[in-house]
Amino acid sequence: MNLKKHIWEGWLVEDFINELELPIKLSIHRITTKKELKEFCKDNQPYYKKHIPDVVNYFANKYKLK
């Protein structure tokens, strides 16, 4: 995973992860699959409303979601 990969207007994978860290931590009890996580990330990440595979994979691995 490339945390320094540019996604959108100066935003890196790492920036999106940092922005989503707390919302996901607070909502993880409601997220049971990687598909739900993907939708949560798209809906809650700032500015960019497309699926970012590296972001989803980071949190899926962290919380052991399949």
Beta strands, then each sheet from edge to edge (+ up, - down):
strand 1: 6-8
strand 2: 11-12
sheet 1: 1+ 2-
end
